Amino acid sequence: MAVPMGKVSKRRSRSRAAHHALAPRNLRPCARCAHRGPAHRVCENCGHYRGREVIHKGD
C-alpha cells in the first residue's frame, strides 16, 4: 500500500547534505623534483614515475 510523502524540513535536508562536501586531495612530493602531486601517478612536472622517465619533458 502506498504511503503519502511527508514534508522534508530544511533542517533535515541540509543536515543530510552536510556529508556531500569534497575531501581535500592527498598530495605527495615527487622524489625527483619535489613537485606536489597525487600519489601513484606520473609527475606532471618532470615526467618520472618510480625512478624512471615515463613521459619525456624537454628539460
Secondary structure as the mmCIF struct_conf table of DSSP 4:
data_model
#
loop_
_struct_conf.conf_type_id
_struct_conf.id
_struct_conf.beg_label_comp_id
_struct_conf.beg_label_asym_id
_struct_conf.beg_label_seq_id
_struct_conf.end_label_comp_id
_struct_conf.end_label_asym_id
_struct_conf.end_label_seq_id
HELX_LH_PP_P HELX_LH_PP_P1 PRO A 4 SER A 9
HELX_RH_AL_P HELX_RH_AL_P1 LYS A 10 ALA A 17
HELX_RH_3T_P HELX_RH_3T_P1 ALA A 18 HIS A 20
HELX_LH_PP_P HELX_LH_PP_P2 ALA A 21 ARG A 25
STRN STRN1 LEU A 27 PRO A 29
TURN_TY1_P TURN_TY1_P1 ALA A 31 CYS A 33
STRN STRN2 ARG A 36 PRO A 38
TURN_TY1_P TURN_TY1_P2 ALA A 39 HIS A 40
BEND BEND1 ARG A 41 ARG A 41
TURN_TY1_P TURN_TY1_P3 GLU A 44 CYS A 46
STRN STRN3 HIS A 48 TYR A 49
TURN_TY1_P TURN_TY1_P4 ARG A 50 GLY A 51
STRN STRN4 ARG A 52 GLU A 53
BEND BEND2 VAL A 54 ILE A 55
#
